[in-house]
Amino acid sequence: MRVGDSRFASCLTTPLSHYKIPGKREPLVTSCGLLLHQNPHFCLQTKALNGLAPSYITDLLSYPPSIRTYQAMRVGDSRFASCLTTPLSHYKIPGKREPLVTSCGLLLHQNPHFCLQTKALNGLAPSYITDLLSYPPSIRTYQAQFKFNRIYKAGDFILGGLFEIHLSSAFPELSFTSKQQDLICYGFDIPGFRMAQTMAFAITEINRNPSLLPNVTLGYSLYDTCLTLGGAFRSALSLVSGREEQFQLNESCVGSPPVLGIVGDSPSTHSIAISSVLGLYRVSLVSYYSTCSCLSDRNKFPSFFRTIPSDAFQVQAMLQIIKRFGWTWAGLLFTNDAYGRNAAQSFQSDLAQSGFGCLAYVEVLPWDHDPAELQRIVTVMKTSTARVVIAFIYVPFTVHLMEEVVKQNVTGLQWMASEAWTTDPKLLTLDFMPYLGGTLGIAIRRGEIPGLKDFLLKIHPHNGHDNSHENNIMRRFWEHTFQCNFPPLPSEWVDAGGRVCTGQEDLATAEAALLDVSDLRPEYNVYKAVYALAHAIHDMLHCVPGKGPFIGHSCAGLRTIQPWQLLYYLERINFSTPFGDHVSFDENGDALPIYDVMNWVWLPDGSTKVHNVGVVKKLVSAGEELILDEDRIFWNFESKKPPRSVCSESCSPGTRVARRKGEPVCCFDCIACSEGEISNETDSTECTSCPEDFWPSPQRDHCVPKSLEFLSYHEALGISLTIISLLGTLICAIVLGIFIYHRSTPMVRANNSELSFLLLLSLKLCFLCSLLFIGRPRIWTCQLRHAAFGISFVLCVSCILVKTMVVLAVFKASKPGATDIMKWFGAMQQRGTVLALTSIQATICIAWLVSASPAPHKNTHYHSDTIVYECDVGSTVGFGVLLGYIGLLALLSFLLAFMARNLPDNFNEAKLITFSMLIFCAVWIAFIPAYISSPGKYADVVEVFAILASSFGILVSLFGPKCYIILLKPERNTKKSIMGRGGAAKM
């Protein structure tokens, strides 16, 4: 046979957890033929298609051939068999919701992917079913129904529910030779039972509400999944396929499905598996506890909704808390399942995208709680410098982890808990609180459900009811609460003297955890999920014919409602709970997220509690809002303050971050900004240069204007040079006055009074031109200073040169046989010579100013923190020619005067000229290197000093002796004395 024998049927009914982990290709049972040699997802799809198969195929075998084909599905006919054998090209394109055959019930009203999967699984199906019909009864019995623990109540419309009422289960051994035993569940879970009762209460409350679903009664079918994927999957498929042994079909093949929607499941892994199948039928699954962000993928899970925020928002909420306290260095722990992996991946991605912090370590907790691996993980936590630990883990993993933490005594950690273990009382023990005290966690939003406690008090085991799987959960709760047993009693219970349950026990007097409704969190999500489905049904039933959303503006019929029609309305529900929370779903099926922020408090009396210290919610506009009451937060540290958890302390302004090679980006060194650069932000990655006119502050955290340097009238040096300049001008004026007053004396007349007056005037201009070098440089001062200096000194030196030439001419003319040389040195010739020589300098200055005019310039090259405000000469050549021309005239004057120094005369002016030119040349020769080597304003000081020194040298050398004779030795101011020959000048 193509797929073996009865083991094929067994494969369909075996819990999925008995198969190997998806992705492993090694067969579990090599004798099971083709099926188990495939990836176990194939078997999961088998169950997806044949979740209705066990009872259907059994029914099919027991009915006459004429109606066997009708039993292949819930409300189908022979077209189901046709679907199995019809070529795929005959069906509509996947993704279209319009039914192929509207009267074919559930199957063809769904996405045609169902039929495609039917063919994928049953490509050989027609012959398989034929083979199955030919098997003897001994093999047919392997297709018996599964037995479930459930709570059931009839109604016009049934809502399904999946809850973990038992925490663990035991699978019977699969021998493949006898009928498989039922799943054994144990470890009664009060919170899970309370969630199931919350759904029952919500439906009861809705049925009593005249404004919501009037004249319609909701029923419920609640299954215990025993916290197993196999149990959850079987329960879900039993809900959507029904459990009746016979179906009464009319000719039109119409009817409502067994359930319109399902509330559940809790673990994300379960919801992923279930939604992948229910999405094909467009059966709505509204989860109250599955947080995996992967479930927001509408392409994979088109009919999944949830009233709990996804891990994507939980991650954002945690990041908001981390940012609030500046924790940039943390460790991450997660479980190796869909919940842990997706949460960890989302956290790492969002953390990297935010650029706020980084992870010191990322560790995966082992499924088998391997002690060696747990020891290694805790050692990593202990040796790490990260003081914050973020954990996306379940309670059992947390318990084993904390046992190792206690063993190694790892204190001083700030824990951040995911919603999976934030409020679990199993961890609030005296052993763990020294380590977990102060934990901050994200918790499901707490709500209040008025009337729930009274409803729970009315729970009764219904002692007269049979103890079948169909309604036995109440009895198990009663036995768990009162530690008794209902008849028939197990022999070992009787031998041990155990109590017998009477059903008369008072639940109100028992210390039942069930009645604690002070902290309803997942229960509140269940409550919102039920109301969401109820509002969707209400809106669907109030559709106005002709204005409906379906084909031809039709509405859903009361007796022909299909799950995909309810899905349309569920996507659009919008209501508020009595507690004041708004409920609606976005385009991904996620409700508007909100979380409570919880803190673990260790009270002085040794007791512990988890209290609310804030809330984080997603705003309708954009972003998240974190509201924290930091004064209420308990910190489990000596400082009673939030801990510091950073790899490297923040770099203050004035420094930049330097990444450490091979380490996370949060580990870095702080390096001071280079000269001329600043950083004005904390943890700046680079320093920026200041503008040209600015300079960093001493802390290098901001730019300050550079100091402006120039030779100012307000500084001591500028004041001194100004006084000296004015003093020289005054002396020139005094000397000029003396000469004018004594202009008729031989001393004045003998020394060419006109040239003397002109020389004094030029010296006066030389003294005054030095003032142009003092003060803030401006366009006109820069242009005038060198021109005035050059022309003034040329005028001065020209007068001296002409005087020297006149002296030589006079003595030449006095020699016997001399020609009439003095006709060339008359007054007009002297004036003309001075004017011509000065005009040349004026021409040089004009050409210089026109071609490359000097201008103010801000020089930043001398000092990095100072702007030297100076006059740029514009053309160095022009400046050099100006100085060179002055030097040429001065040198010529010096040479002529030097030649005439020994001419006989009591007062030989050539000696004075020689001395004055010697001083002049010495000053300006020394000026050149001093000017070049002087930075900034000191270059102007050198030039002013050279002007004043050379001016004073000429003034004193030429006019000092004359003034001495005129004022102090008037007896020598005679022509005889001046023209006396043969003797040395007596001064």
C-alpha positions, 0 to 999 in steps of 0.5 A: 500500500502507498502509505502503510497500514493502520499506522497511517491512521495513528499518525493522524491522531498522535500528539504532535509533541511525539514527533521530532522537532520541525526541520529534522529530516530523520524519521521517527518511525521508519516503518510508518512509510512516506508520512513520517519520512517528511518534515513533521509540518506535513503531519501537522498539515495532515491534522489541519486537514483531518482535524475533522478527519477522525470522526468523519472517516469513522462516520464514513465507514459506518454509513451506507455507500450512498451517503458516505461521500456526504460525511467527508466534511461538516456540511459537504456533499459529493462535491468534496470528493470532486474537490479532491480529484478535480485539477487545481486549475479549475479552482479560483486564484488563492486569496479570493474570498468568493466561494466557488460553490456557495452551497458546499458549506464550510470548505468552499466558502473559504480560501481555496488554499484549503482545497489545495492543501487537501490535494497536497495531502491527498494527492493520492487521497481517493485511493487512500479512502477507497483502501480505508473503506476496504479495511476490516473493522479491527483497523477501522476502530483506530479512528475513534474520537479524541476525548477532551476536558471542556466546559460547554453551554448551548446557544444560538451561536457558540464561541470557542475557548482554549485555556490551560486549565492543567499545567502538564500532561502525560502522553501514552506510549504509541505501540501502533498495535492497540487503540491509543489512550487518552491524554492524561492531564494533571497539575490543576491551574487555578489562574487558567480555570479563572480565565475560562470562567471569565469567558463564561461570565462575559457570555452570561453578562452579554446574554443578560444585556438587552442592548447587545445581541438582543434576542440572541443567546451566546453559548460557549465550548471551552477546552482544556489544552493541558498546556500542550501544542497537540492538545491545543491543536486538537481542541481548536480543530474539534471546535471548528469541525464539530464533534457530533457523531451524525449530521442532519443535512437538508438538500440545500446543504446549509447551516452555521459552523460549530463555532463562529470564533475562538478565544485563545490560545495562551502560548504564542507557539500554540497560536502560530500553529492554530492560526496557520490553519484557522486562517485558511477557513477565515475562522477568527482566533482572538488571543488573550496572551499570545504576544509574539510579534510574528503573529502581526503578519497578516499574510500568514495569519489573516484571521488572528486578533489579540487583546494583549499588546505584541512583543513589538510594543513590549520591546518599545515599552522596555526601551522607554524605561531603559532610556528613562534611567540611562541604562546603555549596557545590559544583558539579554536572556530569552527562551528558545521558542517563538515567544523568546526568539521573536522578542529577543530579535525585536529587542536587538533590532529596535535597540540598534535602530535607536542607537541608545545602548547595546548588549553585553551578552545574549544568552538562550536558556536551555529547554532541558534546564541543563545545570551546566549550561545554567551555571555558565550563563549565570557566570557570564552575568556575574562577571559582566559589567552590565548591571541590568538584565532583561529577560523574555522568559517563562516562569519555569525557566525563571525559577531554575535560573534564579536557583543558580543565581542564588547558588552563586550569590549574584547580587547587585543586578537590576532585573527587567521582567517581560509580561510572561513573569512580571506578576507571577507569585511563584517568584515572590519568595524569601529565597529569591527576593534578595536578588529579584527585589526592585525588579521592574517589569511590564505587565498586562493591563489590570482591569476590573470586572464587576460581578465576576467574584459573585459569578465564581462563588456560584460555581458548583460541581453538579454532583449528579452530572456524569463524570465524562470529559465533556463537562468534568472540569468543574468537578476537578476544580472542586477536588483540587480546592477541597482536596477530596474526590468524587465517587467512584473513588480510586482504591488508593484514595480509599486506602489513604483515608482521603475525603469524599467530595459531597458537593456541599462544601462552601466555596466562600469559606475556602481559601480559594485563589480563584476568588482573588479578583484584585489583580485581573490581567489576562482575565481582563484580556479574555473579557475584552476578547469575548466582548469583541466577538460579541460586538462583531456578531451584533454589528453583523446581525444589524446589517441592513439588507441591500447595504451590506458589505458582501457580494451584491450588498448582501448581509449575513443570514442568521442561519447561514453565518460564516466565519469569514463574514464575522471576520469582516466585522471583527476587523472594524469593532470599536467599543469601550469597556466598563473599566474605560479602556478603548478596544479596537484592532489595527490593520494587523489585528493588534489592539491599541497597546497599553501596559502597566509598569510593575515594581517588586517591593520588599517590605520592612516586615519581610513580606513582598508585593508587586505594585504598579508604578506607572503605565506605558501606552501607544499614542493614537498619533504616534510614538509611546508615552511612559508615565512613571511615579519614580518616588514609588519605585523600590531600588534594591541597592544601598543607595536606594537609587537607580543603578548605573549600567554603562560600559563607558561613562558618557563623554562630556562636552569638549571630548569625543567618543573613540570606539574601542576596536573589537568591542560593542559601540557602547564601550569607548574612550573619551578624547579631548577635542583637538585645538580649534575644535569643540563638541557641545553635546554629550557623547559626541562622535566628532568635534567640529571646528569653530568659525574663523573668527572664533576660538574654543573655550578653555573647556572646548565645549563652545566657541568664543570670539577670538581676541582682536589684536592691533596697536591701540591708542588704549594700551601702554605701548600705543600711548607711549608711541603717540606721546613720543610722536606728538613730542617730536612734532612739537619739537619740530614746531619749536625748532621751526619757530626758533629758526623763523624768529632768528631767520636773519642771523648768520647761523640760519642764513648760512644753512640755507634757511629755505631748505631748513624750513622745508626740512623741519616741515617734512620732519614734522610730517614724519612724526605725524605719519607714525600716528597712522600706524596706531589704532584699528586699521581701516581702509584709508589708514592702510592706504595712507600710512605707507604713502605718507611715510614714504613721501614724508621721508623722501621729502626730508631726505631730498632736502638733506641731499640738496643741502649736501650738494649745496655745501659741496658746490659752495666749497668747490666754487670758493677754490681758485679757478673754479667755474661758476658752479653756483648757477646750478644750485640757485634757489629755484634749482634747489626747490626743483630738485626737491620737488622732482625727487619727491614726485618720483616717490609720489608716483611710486605710491600712486602706482602701488595704490592703484595696482595693489592697494593695502587693506585691513586684514584679519591674520589668524596665522600668528596666534590660533586664539587671536586675530591680528588686525593688520594692514596687508601691504597689498604688493610687497614689490611696491613696498620694497620699491618705496623703501628702496627709493628712500634708502637710495636717497639716504645713501647718496646723501650719506656719501656726499656728506661723507666726502664733504666732512673735511671741508674747512669751516668752523661750522661744516654742516656736512659733518652733521649731515653725515652723522644724521644719515649714518643714524638714519641708515643704521635705523632702517637697516636694523628695521628690515629684519626686525620688521620681518620677525615681529608678529602681529601688532609688533610689526607696526611698533617696529615700523613706528619706532624706526620712523620716530628714531630716524626722525629724531636722529635727523632732527637732533643731528642737524638742528641740535647744534644750531639751536644750541648756538642760536640760543646758548651761544649767540656770540658765535652766531656771527658770520666771522665765526661761521666762515672762520677757516683753519680752525676746528669748529668750537661748539 
